[in-house]
């Protein structure tokens, strides 16, 4: 009986060590969502100038599109596989992705294909 308790304790200890361990995929998604929600809050409260001071690489057009986007649209726009932050994506891609209804499960695949095709065109 004592042996069984030791095994259970070891499992509990292993599980406890994993608590708080960063998970790269969820962390990337969370940071992107936080970023875009921050942009949205800034433009709603202080206009584009507030966004420009805090995030100088975000264009007025992108900031205004983010301002008008719903929480659900921003959440669906963020990805745990790739970064959707400004320097990583051109404005045209961000605007296109926020304009496209992204409710479907195929949205992520379409987004990846679009990014790959754009990167090949730039080469």
N, CA, C and O atoms as CSV, one atom per row, in Angstrom:
chain,resi,resn,atom,element,x,y,z
A,1,UNK,N,N,0.819,-1.180,0.000
A,1,UNK,CA,C,0.000,0.000,0.000
A,1,UNK,C,C,0.873,1.258,0.000
A,1,UNK,O,O,0.553,2.243,-0.665
A,2,UNK,N,N,1.958,1.216,0.738
A,2,UNK,CA,C,2.846,2.363,0.810
A,2,UNK,C,C,3.434,2.687,-0.560
A,2,UNK,O,O,3.601,3.855,-0.912
A,3,UNK,N,N,3.747,1.641,-1.331
A,3,UNK,CA,C,4.321,1.833,-2.645
A,3,UNK,C,C,3.358,2.599,-3.549
A,3,UNK,O,O,3.787,3.461,-4.316
A,4,UNK,N,N,2.070,2.299,-3.469
A,4,UNK,CA,C,1.065,2.986,-4.278
A,4,UNK,C,C,0.984,4.464,-3.945
A,4,UNK,O,O,0.837,5.296,-4.840
A,5,UNK,N,N,1.078,4.799,-2.665
A,5,UNK,CA,C,1.034,6.201,-2.249
A,5,UNK,C,C,2.240,6.979,-2.769
A,5,UNK,O,O,2.115,8.142,-3.154
A,6,UNK,N,N,3.411,6.333,-2.780
A,6,UNK,CA,C,4.607,6.992,-3.300
A,6,UNK,C,C,4.451,7.304,-4.781
A,6,UNK,O,O,4.856,8.372,-5.241
A,7,UNK,N,N,3.869,6.380,-5.524
A,7,UNK,CA,C,3.653,6.584,-6.955
A,7,UNK,C,C,2.695,7.745,-7.187
A,7,UNK,O,O,2.918,8.571,-8.073
A,8,UNK,N,N,1.643,7.807,-6.404
A,8,UNK,CA,C,0.674,8.895,-6.530
A,8,UNK,C,C,1.337,10.228,-6.196
A,8,UNK,O,O,1.117,11.227,-6.882
A,9,UNK,N,N,2.152,10.237,-5.136
A,9,UNK,CA,C,2.846,11.470,-4.754
A,9,UNK,C,C,3.795,11.938,-5.861
A,9,UNK,O,O,3.893,13.134,-6.134
A,10,UNK,N,N,4.491,10.992,-6.495
A,10,UNK,CA,C,5.401,11.343,-7.587
A,10,UNK,C,C,4.639,11.973,-8.746
A,10,UNK,O,O,5.096,12.955,-9.331
A,11,UNK,N,N,3.481,11.414,-9.078
A,11,UNK,CA,C,2.655,11.962,-10.156
A,11,UNK,C,C,2.170,13.367,-9.813
A,11,UNK,O,O,2.156,14.253,-10.666
A,12,UNK,N,N,1.779,13.558,-8.572
A,12,UNK,CA,C,1.323,14.883,-8.133
A,12,UNK,C,C,2.468,15.885,-8.213
A,12,UNK,O,O,2.279,17.018,-8.655
A,13,UNK,N,N,3.652,15.466,-7.787
A,13,UNK,CA,C,4.816,16.352,-7.834
A,13,UNK,C,C,5.161,16.700,-9.280
A,13,UNK,O,O,5.461,17.855,-9.578
A,14,UNK,N,N,5.122,15.716,-10.184
A,14,UNK,CA,C,5.395,15.979,-11.603
A,14,UNK,C,C,4.383,16.966,-12.166
A,14,UNK,O,O,4.747,17.894,-12.888
A,15,UNK,N,N,3.119,16.765,-11.835
A,15,UNK,CA,C,2.070,17.675,-12.316
A,15,UNK,C,C,2.263,19.075,-11.757
A,15,UNK,O,O,2.055,20.062,-12.462
A,16,UNK,N,N,2.658,19.165,-10.501
A,16,UNK,CA,C,2.862,20.464,-9.859
A,16,UNK,C,C,3.998,21.234,-10.526
A,16,UNK,O,O,3.937,22.458,-10.647
A,17,UNK,N,N,5.031,20.519,-10.958
A,17,UNK,CA,C,6.153,21.177,-11.621
A,17,UNK,C,C,5.745,21.769,-12.963
A,17,UNK,O,O,6.344,22.746,-13.412
A,18,UNK,N,N,4.744,21.199,-13.603
A,18,UNK,CA,C,4.301,21.696,-14.903
A,18,UNK,C,C,3.423,22.939,-14.794
A,18,UNK,O,O,3.258,23.667,-15.772
A,19,UNK,N,N,2.864,23.185,-13.624
A,19,UNK,CA,C,2.012,24.362,-13.439
A,19,UNK,C,C,2.868,25.617,-13.598
A,19,UNK,O,O,3.916,25.748,-12.966
A,20,UNK,N,N,2.424,26.505,-14.420
A,20,UNK,CA,C,3.157,27.743,-14.650
A,20,UNK,C,C,4.231,27.638,-15.707
A,20,UNK,O,O,4.876,28.636,-16.030
A,21,UNK,N,N,4.441,26.452,-16.256
A,21,UNK,CA,C,5.409,26.290,-17.327
A,21,UNK,C,C,4.826,26.908,-18.595
A,21,UNK,O,O,3.707,26.567,-18.980
A,22,UNK,N,N,5.555,27.806,-19.251
A,22,UNK,CA,C,5.019,28.447,-20.448
A,22,UNK,C,C,4.745,27.436,-21.557
A,22,UNK,O,O,5.512,26.496,-21.766
A,23,UNK,N,N,3.665,27.644,-22.244
A,23,UNK,CA,C,3.338,26.835,-23.409
A,23,UNK,C,C,3.461,27.751,-24.613
A,23,UNK,O,O,2.641,28.654,-24.780
A,24,UNK,N,N,4.471,27.541,-25.464
A,24,UNK,CA,C,4.745,28.485,-26.546
A,24,UNK,C,C,3.536,28.808,-27.421
A,24,UNK,O,O,3.329,29.971,-27.768
A,25,UNK,N,N,2.750,27.826,-27.777
A,25,UNK,CA,C,1.639,28.093,-28.678
A,25,UNK,C,C,0.587,28.979,-28.039
A,25,UNK,O,O,0.137,29.946,-28.654
A,26,UNK,N,N,0.191,28.669,-26.824
A,26,UNK,CA,C,-0.835,29.495,-26.188
A,26,UNK,C,C,-0.270,30.863,-25.813
A,26,UNK,O,O,-1.001,31.854,-25.832
A,27,UNK,N,N,1.005,30.936,-25.476
A,27,UNK,CA,C,1.614,32.220,-25.143
A,27,UNK,C,C,1.659,33.142,-26.360
A,27,UNK,O,O,1.420,34.343,-26.229
A,28,UNK,N,N,1.961,32.600,-27.539
A,28,UNK,CA,C,1.978,33.407,-28.757
A,28,UNK,C,C,0.584,33.942,-29.051
A,28,UNK,O,O,0.426,35.117,-29.383
A,29,UNK,N,N,-0.419,33.095,-28.934
A,29,UNK,CA,C,-1.800,33.521,-29.161
A,29,UNK,C,C,-2.195,34.606,-28.162
A,29,UNK,O,O,-2.732,35.645,-28.547
A,30,UNK,N,N,-1.930,34.365,-26.882
A,30,UNK,CA,C,-2.307,35.318,-25.832
A,30,UNK,C,C,-1.638,36.676,-26.026
A,30,UNK,O,O,-2.273,37.717,-25.851
A,31,UNK,N,N,-0.353,36.663,-26.389
A,31,UNK,CA,C,0.350,37.936,-26.554
A,31,UNK,C,C,-0.187,38.707,-27.754
A,31,UNK,O,O,-0.284,39.933,-27.709
A,32,UNK,N,N,-0.536,37.998,-28.826
A,32,UNK,CA,C,-1.105,38.672,-29.991
A,32,UNK,C,C,-2.469,39.275,-29.671
A,32,UNK,O,O,-2.753,40.417,-30.034
A,33,UNK,N,N,-3.301,38.508,-28.996
A,33,UNK,CA,C,-4.630,39.012,-28.654
A,33,UNK,C,C,-4.509,40.237,-27.745
A,33,UNK,O,O,-5.230,41.218,-27.923
A,34,UNK,N,N,-3.614,40.178,-26.791
A,34,UNK,CA,C,-3.393,41.310,-25.894
A,34,UNK,C,C,-2.921,42.535,-26.678
A,34,UNK,O,O,-3.362,43.653,-26.414
A,35,UNK,N,N,-2.034,42.321,-27.629
A,35,UNK,CA,C,-1.497,43.394,-28.473
A,35,UNK,C,C,-2.615,44.083,-29.248
A,35,UNK,O,O,-2.737,45.308,-29.211
A,36,UNK,N,N,-3.432,43.298,-29.951
A,36,UNK,CA,C,-4.483,43.885,-30.791
A,36,UNK,C,C,-5.590,44.510,-29.949
A,36,UNK,O,O,-6.166,45.521,-30.352
A,37,UNK,N,N,-5.898,43.938,-28.803
A,37,UNK,CA,C,-6.897,44.554,-27.923
A,37,UNK,C,C,-6.377,45.872,-27.351
A,37,UNK,O,O,-7.145,46.812,-27.146
A,38,UNK,N,N,-5.080,45.935,-27.098
A,38,UNK,CA,C,-4.465,47.170,-26.623
A,38,UNK,C,C,-4.544,48.255,-27.698
A,38,UNK,O,O,-4.849,49.410,-27.401
A,39,UNK,N,N,-4.268,47.875,-28.943
A,39,UNK,CA,C,-4.382,48.822,-30.058
A,39,UNK,C,C,-5.818,49.330,-30.155
A,39,UNK,O,O,-6.054,50.527,-30.321
A,40,UNK,N,N,-6.767,48.414,-30.050
A,40,UNK,CA,C,-8.181,48.776,-30.142
A,40,UNK,C,C,-8.577,49.742,-29.017
A,40,UNK,O,O,-9.262,50.737,-29.258
A,41,UNK,N,N,-8.148,49.447,-27.808
A,41,UNK,CA,C,-8.478,50.312,-26.668
A,41,UNK,C,C,-7.839,51.692,-26.816
A,41,UNK,O,O,-8.462,52.707,-26.505
A,42,UNK,N,N,-6.595,51.723,-27.291
A,42,UNK,CA,C,-5.911,53.005,-27.458
A,42,UNK,C,C,-6.600,53.888,-28.486
A,42,UNK,O,O,-6.805,55.078,-28.242
A,43,UNK,N,N,-6.961,53.323,-29.630
A,43,UNK,CA,C,-7.574,54.156,-30.664
A,43,UNK,C,C,-8.968,54.610,-30.248
A,43,UNK,O,O,-9.402,55.707,-30.600
A,44,UNK,N,N,-9.664,53.766,-29.500
A,44,UNK,CA,C,-11.001,54.162,-29.036
A,44,UNK,C,C,-10.922,55.271,-27.988
A,44,UNK,O,O,-11.797,56.134,-27.927
A,45,UNK,N,N,-9.883,55.246,-27.173
A,45,UNK,CA,C,-9.796,56.240,-26.099
A,45,UNK,C,C,-9.010,57.486,-26.486
A,45,UNK,O,O,-9.344,58.587,-26.049
A,46,UNK,N,N,-7.973,57.325,-27.298
A,46,UNK,CA,C,-7.111,58.472,-27.595
A,46,UNK,C,C,-6.905,58.757,-29.063
A,46,UNK,O,O,-6.120,59.638,-29.412
A,47,UNK,N,N,-7.586,58.037,-29.931
A,47,UNK,CA,C,-7.425,58.252,-31.360
A,47,UNK,C,C,-6.138,57.658,-31.902
A,47,UNK,O,O,-5.380,57.005,-31.185
A,48,UNK,N,N,-5.911,57.898,-33.187
A,48,UNK,CA,C,-4.741,57.309,-33.841
A,48,UNK,C,C,-3.432,57.817,-33.250
A,48,UNK,O,O,-2.455,57.070,-33.195
A,49,UNK,N,N,-3.390,59.071,-32.808
A,49,UNK,CA,C,-2.144,59.608,-32.243
A,49,UNK,C,C,-1.680,58.800,-31.031
A,49,UNK,O,O,-0.481,58.596,-30.842
A,50,UNK,N,N,-2.616,58.345,-30.222
A,50,UNK,CA,C,-2.260,57.515,-29.058
A,50,UNK,C,C,-1.662,56.188,-29.517
A,50,UNK,O,O,-0.713,55.685,-28.916
A,51,UNK,N,N,-2.222,55.629,-30.581
A,51,UNK,CA,C,-1.690,54.368,-31.128
A,51,UNK,C,C,-0.305,54.609,-31.710
A,51,UNK,O,O,0.619,53.834,-31.465
A,52,UNK,N,N,-0.161,55.679,-32.478
A,52,UNK,CA,C,1.111,55.971,-33.138
A,52,UNK,C,C,2.243,56.155,-32.128
A,52,UNK,O,O,3.375,55.742,-32.379
A,53,UNK,N,N,1.936,56.775,-30.985
A,53,UNK,CA,C,2.964,56.977,-29.954
A,53,UNK,C,C,3.406,55.661,-29.329
A,53,UNK,O,O,4.586,55.472,-29.035
A,54,UNK,N,N,2.470,54.764,-29.131
A,54,UNK,CA,C,2.782,53.493,-28.465
A,54,UNK,C,C,3.243,52.419,-29.449
A,54,UNK,O,O,4.138,51.630,-29.148
A,55,UNK,N,N,2.618,52.401,-30.633
A,55,UNK,CA,C,2.929,51.400,-31.666
A,55,UNK,C,C,3.209,52.126,-32.982
A,55,UNK,O,O,2.330,52.187,-33.841
A,56,UNK,N,N,4.405,52.674,-33.159
A,56,UNK,CA,C,4.685,53.513,-34.332
A,56,UNK,C,C,4.591,52.795,-35.684
A,56,UNK,O,O,4.453,53.454,-36.714
A,57,UNK,N,N,4.659,51.495,-35.700
A,57,UNK,CA,C,4.619,50.774,-36.981
A,57,UNK,C,C,3.207,50.462,-37.468
A,57,UNK,O,O,3.037,49.936,-38.568
A,58,UNK,N,N,2.210,50.773,-36.678
A,58,UNK,CA,C,0.831,50.491,-37.080
A,58,UNK,C,C,0.284,51.685,-37.852
A,58,UNK,O,O,0.267,52.812,-37.358
A,59,UNK,N,N,-0.160,51.412,-39.069
A,59,UNK,CA,C,-0.703,52.479,-39.907
A,59,UNK,C,C,-2.086,52.897,-39.416
A,59,UNK,O,O,-2.751,52.170,-38.678
A,60,UNK,N,N,-2.494,54.077,-39.844
A,60,UNK,CA,C,-3.820,54.586,-39.486
A,60,UNK,C,C,-4.901,53.633,-39.996
A,60,UNK,O,O,-5.876,53.356,-39.296
A,61,UNK,N,N,-4.720,53.136,-41.213
A,61,UNK,CA,C,-5.720,52.247,-41.819
A,61,UNK,C,C,-5.904,50.966,-40.998
A,61,UNK,O,O,-7.030,50.535,-40.750
A,62,UNK,N,N,-4.794,50.369,-40.585
A,62,UNK,CA,C,-4.872,49.145,-39.774
A,62,UNK,C,C,-5.491,49.456,-38.412
A,62,UNK,O,O,-6.340,48.705,-37.931
A,63,UNK,N,N,-5.074,50.551,-37.794
A,63,UNK,CA,C,-5.617,50.914,-36.476
A,63,UNK,C,C,-7.126,51.134,-36.549
A,63,UNK,O,O,-7.861,50.703,-35.661
A,64,UNK,N,N,-7.583,51.798,-37.597
A,64,UNK,CA,C,-9.021,52.041,-37.737
A,64,UNK,C,C,-9.788,50.745,-37.996
A,64,UNK,O,O,-10.915,50.580,-37.530
A,65,UNK,N,N,-9.175,49.834,-38.738
A,65,UNK,CA,C,-9.824,48.539,-38.985
A,65,UNK,C,C,-9.913,47.738,-37.688
A,65,UNK,O,O,-10.930,47.099,-37.418
A,66,UNK,N,N,-8.861,47.772,-36.897
A,66,UNK,CA,C,-8.855,47.073,-35.608
A,66,UNK,C,C,-9.896,47.691,-34.677
A,66,UNK,O,O,-10.574,46.977,-33.938
A,67,UNK,N,N,-10.021,49.013,-34.715
A,67,UNK,CA,C,-11.004,49.699,-33.869
A,67,UNK,C,C,-12.420,49.199,-34.158
A,67,UNK,O,O,-13.224,49.034,-33.241
A,68,UNK,N,N,-12.715,48.964,-35.420
A,68,UNK,CA,C,-14.066,48.555,-35.825
A,68,UNK,C,C,-14.295,47.049,-35.706
A,68,UNK,O,O,-15.426,46.584,-35.842
A,69,UNK,N,N,-13.246,46.295,-35.455
A,69,UNK,CA,C,-13.362,44.834,-35.381
A,69,UNK,C,C,-13.952,44.402,-34.044
A,69,UNK,O,O,-13.705,45.020,-33.009
A,70,UNK,N,N,-14.731,43.336,-34.089
A,70,UNK,CA,C,-15.293,42.784,-32.853
A,70,UNK,C,C,-14.223,41.980,-32.116
A,70,UNK,O,O,-13.193,41.620,-32.685
A,71,UNK,N,N,-14.487,41.710,-30.852
A,71,UNK,CA,C,-13.568,40.870,-30.076
A,71,UNK,C,C,-13.401,39.511,-30.745
A,71,UNK,O,O,-12.292,38.985,-30.838
A,72,UNK,N,N,-14.513,38.953,-31.208
A,72,UNK,CA,C,-14.476,37.634,-31.847
A,72,UNK,C,C,-13.610,37.666,-33.105
A,72,UNK,O,O,-12.847,36.732,-33.354
A,73,UNK,N,N,-13.721,38.727,-33.896
A,73,UNK,CA,C,-12.904,38.839,-35.105
A,73,UNK,C,C,-11.426,38.936,-34.755
A,73,UNK,O,O,-10.590,38.313,-35.411
A,74,UNK,N,N,-11.098,39.715,-33.724
A,74,UNK,CA,C,-9.695,39.828,-33.313
A,74,UNK,C,C,-9.177,38.510,-32.759
A,74,UNK,O,O,-8.046,38.113,-33.040
A,75,UNK,N,N,-9.999,37.837,-31.978
A,75,UNK,CA,C,-9.599,36.541,-31.421
A,75,UNK,C,C,-9.345,35.541,-32.545
A,75,UNK,O,O,-8.360,34.804,-32.503
A,76,UNK,N,N,-10.211,35.507,-33.535
A,76,UNK,CA,C,-10.038,34.574,-34.648
A,76,UNK,C,C,-8.865,34.959,-35.536
A,76,UNK,O,O,-8.269,34.099,-36.185
A,77,UNK,N,N,-8.532,36.229,-35.570
A,77,UNK,CA,C,-7.411,36.716,-36.363
A,77,UNK,C,C,-6.076,36.262,-35.775
A,77,UNK,O,O,-5.141,35.956,-36.515
A,78,UNK,N,N,-5.989,36.221,-34.458
A,78,UNK,CA,C,-4.752,35.815,-33.790
A,78,UNK,C,C,-4.505,34.329,-34.003
A,78,UNK,O,O,-5.441,33.540,-34.136
A,79,UNK,N,N,-3.244,33.969,-34.031
A,79,UNK,CA,C,-2.878,32.585,-34.321
A,79,UNK,C,C,-1.793,32.117,-33.360
A,79,UNK,O,O,-0.927,32.891,-32.951
A,80,UNK,N,N,-1.856,30.861,-33.015
A,80,UNK,CA,C,-0.799,30.314,-32.164
A,80,UNK,C,C,0.320,29.704,-33.005
A,80,UNK,O,O,1.343,29.280,-32.466
A,81,UNK,N,N,0.130,29.660,-34.317
A,81,UNK,CA,C,1.148,29.078,-35.196
A,81,UNK,C,C,2.074,30.120,-35.805
A,81,UNK,O,O,3.260,29.859,-36.004
A,82,UNK,N,N,1.533,31.310,-36.103
A,82,UNK,CA,C,2.342,32.367,-36.707
A,82,UNK,C,C,2.025,33.684,-36.015
A,82,UNK,O,O,0.981,33.833,-35.380
A,83,UNK,N,N,2.922,34.615,-36.144
A,83,UNK,CA,C,2.693,35.927,-35.552
A,83,UNK,C,C,1.854,36.781,-36.492
A,83,UNK,O,O,2.110,36.826,-37.695
A,84,UNK,N,N,0.858,37.452,-35.944
A,84,UNK,CA,C,0.036,38.375,-36.731
A,84,UNK,C,C,0.386,39.817,-36.404
A,84,UNK,O,O,-0.375,40.726,-36.737
A,85,UNK,N,N,1.506,40.039,-35.768
A,85,UNK,CA,C,1.893,41.386,-35.382
A,85,UNK,C,C,2.432,42.147,-36.584
A,85,UNK,O,O,2.968,41.561,-37.525
A,86,UNK,N,N,2.280,43.448,-36.532
A,86,UNK,CA,C,2.595,44.336,-37.639
A,86,UNK,C,C,3.878,44.071,-38.406
A,86,UNK,O,O,3.814,43.861,-39.617
A,87,UNK,N,N,5.027,44.071,-37.771
A,87,UNK,CA,C,6.246,43.889,-38.561
A,87,UNK,C,C,6.309,42.545,-39.295
A,87,UNK,O,O,7.002,42.426,-40.305
A,88,UNK,N,N,5.601,41.548,-38.799
A,88,UNK,CA,C,5.638,40.222,-39.421
A,88,UNK,C,C,4.746,40.138,-40.653
A,88,UNK,O,O,5.024,39.374,-41.577
A,89,UNK,N,N,3.686,40.915,-40.662
A,89,UNK,CA,C,2.725,40.881,-41.758
A,89,UNK,C,C,2.592,42.263,-42.375
A,89,UNK,O,O,2.589,43.265,-41.659
A,90,UNK,N,N,2.482,42.327,-43.703
A,90,UNK,CA,C,2.222,43.626,-44.323
A,90,UNK,C,C,0.801,44.099,-44.014
A,90,UNK,O,O,-0.082,43.291,-43.727
A,91,UNK,N,N,0.594,45.405,-44.077
A,91,UNK,CA,C,-0.729,45.975,-43.797
A,91,UNK,C,C,-1.818,45.349,-44.657
A,91,UNK,O,O,-2.917,45.077,-44.174
A,92,UNK,N,N,-1.512,45.122,-45.928
A,92,UNK,CA,C,-2.532,44.575,-46.835
A,92,UNK,C,C,-3.033,43.220,-46.352
A,92,UNK,O,O,-4.223,42.925,-46.458
A,93,UNK,N,N,-2.142,42.404,-45.826
A,93,UNK,CA,C,-2.541,41.088,-45.318
A,93,UNK,C,C,-3.389,41.230,-44.064
A,93,UNK,O,O,-4.406,40.550,-43.924
A,94,UNK,N,N,-2.984,42.101,-43.157
A,94,UNK,CA,C,-3.752,42.314,-41.922
A,94,UNK,C,C,-5.150,42.808,-42.256
A,94,UNK,O,O,-6.136,42.308,-41.715
A,95,UNK,N,N,-5.238,43.792,-43.151
A,95,UNK,CA,C,-6.544,44.340,-43.535
A,95,UNK,C,C,-7.409,43.282,-44.199
A,95,UNK,O,O,-8.605,43.182,-43.922
A,96,UNK,N,N,-6.804,42.499,-45.070
A,96,UNK,CA,C,-7.542,41.437,-45.762
A,96,UNK,C,C,-8.049,40.390,-44.777
A,96,UNK,O,O,-9.190,39.938,-44.873
A,97,UNK,N,N,-7.202,40.011,-43.838
A,97,UNK,CA,C,-7.589,38.976,-42.881
A,97,UNK,C,C,-8.667,39.473,-41.923
A,97,UNK,O,O,-9.533,38.699,-41.515
A,98,UNK,N,N,-8.624,40.747,-41.561
A,98,UNK,CA,C,-9.661,41.292,-40.683
A,98,UNK,C,C,-10.969,41.542,-41.438
A,98,UNK,O,O,-12.040,41.585,-40.834
A,99,UNK,N,N,-10.876,41.707,-42.752
A,99,UNK,CA,C,-12.077,41.935,-43.567
A,99,UNK,C,C,-12.770,40.640,-43.945
A,99,UNK,O,O,-13.969,40.631,-44.223
A,100,UNK,N,N,-12.021,39.548,-43.957
A,100,UNK,CA,C,-12.560,38.253,-44.363
A,100,UNK,C,C,-13.252,37.596,-43.181
A,100,UNK,O,O,-12.677,37.518,-42.096
A,101,UNK,N,N,-14.478,37.122,-43.373
A,101,UNK,CA,C,-15.113,36.378,-42.271
A,101,UNK,C,C,-14.258,35.162,-41.933
A,101,UNK,O,O,-14.005,34.321,-42.795
A,102,UNK,N,N,-13.821,35.069,-40.704
A,102,UNK,CA,C,-12.898,34.002,-40.321
A,102,UNK,C,C,-13.520,33.052,-39.312
A,102,UNK,O,O,-12.864,32.620,-38.364
A,103,UNK,N,N,-14.757,32.741,-39.518
A,103,UNK,CA,C,-15.462,31.841,-38.613
A,103,UNK,C,C,-15.175,30.372,-38.929
A,103,UNK,O,O,-15.320,29.507,-38.065
A,104,UNK,N,N,-14.772,30.102,-40.149
A,104,UNK,CA,C,-14.639,28.711,-40.581
A,104,UNK,C,C,-13.325,28.104,-40.104
A,104,UNK,O,O,-12.358,28.823,-39.852
A,105,UNK,N,N,-13.293,26.781,-39.981
A,105,UNK,CA,C,-12.048,26.116,-39.577
A,105,UNK,C,C,-10.965,26.208,-40.648
A,105,UNK,O,O,-9.784,26.012,-40.362
A,106,UNK,N,N,-11.370,26.504,-41.878
A,106,UNK,CA,C,-10.396,26.598,-42.968
A,106,UNK,C,C,-9.641,27.925,-42.949
A,106,UNK,O,O,-8.673,28.100,-43.689
A,107,UNK,N,N,-10.078,28.852,-42.111
A,107,UNK,CA,C,-9.472,30.181,-42.121
A,107,UNK,C,C,-7.968,30.117,-41.863
A,107,UNK,O,O,-7.198,30.780,-42.558
A,108,UNK,N,N,-7.546,29.342,-40.892
A,108,UNK,CA,C,-6.121,29.233,-40.578
A,108,UNK,C,C,-5.313,28.721,-41.750
A,108,UNK,O,O,-4.217,29.212,-42.019
A,109,UNK,N,N,-5.852,27.736,-42.449
A,109,UNK,CA,C,-5.158,27.186,-43.614
A,109,UNK,C,C,-5.073,28.233,-44.727
A,109,UNK,O,O,-4.034,28.376,-45.372
A,110,UNK,N,N,-6.164,28.959,-44.948
A,110,UNK,CA,C,-6.160,30.007,-45.975
A,110,UNK,C,C,-5.154,31.088,-45.621
A,110,UNK,O,O,-4.439,31.589,-46.490
A,111,UNK,N,N,-5.098,31.444,-44.357
A,111,UNK,CA,C,-4.173,32.469,-43.902
A,111,UNK,C,C,-2.734,32.034,-44.170
A,111,UNK,O,O,-1.932,32.818,-44.679
A,112,UNK,N,N,-2.406,30.796,-43.832
A,112,UNK,CA,C,-1.048,30.297,-44.048
A,112,UNK,C,C,-0.698,30.297,-45.532
A,112,UNK,O,O,0.403,30.699,-45.906
A,113,UNK,N,N,-1.627,29.848,-46.384
A,113,UNK,CA,C,-1.377,29.834,-47.825
A,113,UNK,C,C,-1.173,31.247,-48.362
A,113,UNK,O,O,-0.305,31.477,-49.204
A,114,UNK,N,N,-1.966,32.181,-47.879
A,114,UNK,CA,C,-1.829,33.564,-48.314
A,114,UNK,C,C,-0.463,34.113,-47.921
A,114,UNK,O,O,0.193,34.781,-48.721
A,115,UNK,N,N,-0.038,33.839,-46.712
A,115,UNK,CA,C,1.264,34.326,-46.257
A,115,UNK,C,C,2.396,33.713,-47.064
A,115,UNK,O,O,3.350,34.401,-47.425
A,116,UNK,N,N,2.293,32.424,-47.346
A,116,UNK,CA,C,3.328,31.761,-48.137
A,116,UNK,C,C,3.389,32.330,-49.545
A,116,UNK,O,O,4.477,32.557,-50.075
A,117,UNK,N,N,2.232,32.561,-50.156
A,117,UNK,CA,C,2.228,33.097,-51.518
A,117,UNK,C,C,2.768,34.522,-51.545
A,117,UNK,O,O,3.466,34.895,-52.488
A,118,UNK,N,N,2.459,35.320,-50.532
A,118,UNK,CA,C,2.979,36.686,-50.477
A,118,UNK,C,C,4.486,36.700,-50.276
A,118,UNK,O,O,5.178,37.537,-50.857
A,119,UNK,N,N,4.998,35.796,-49.471
A,119,UNK,CA,C,6.443,35.776,-49.243
A,119,UNK,C,C,7.184,35.344,-50.504
A,119,UNK,O,O,8.298,35.808,-50.747
A,120,UNK,N,N,6.591,34.467,-51.310
A,120,UNK,CA,C,7.233,34.043,-52.561
A,120,UNK,C,C,7.198,35.165,-53.591
A,120,UNK,O,O,8.129,35.307,-54.383
A,121,UNK,N,N,6.118,35.973,-53.587
A,121,UNK,CA,C,6.025,37.092,-54.518
A,121,UNK,C,C,7.073,38.148,-54.211
A,121,UNK,O,O,7.579,38.796,-55.127
A,122,UNK,N,N,7.406,38.331,-52.951
A,122,UNK,CA,C,8.385,39.336,-52.549
A,122,UNK,C,C,9.803,38.925,-52.911
A,122,UNK,O,O,10.670,39.788,-53.046
A,123,UNK,N,N,10.063,37.640,-53.073
A,123,UNK,CA,C,11.417,37.156,-53.384
A,123,UNK,C,C,11.730,37.375,-54.797
A,123,UNK,O,O,12.823,37.034,-55.248
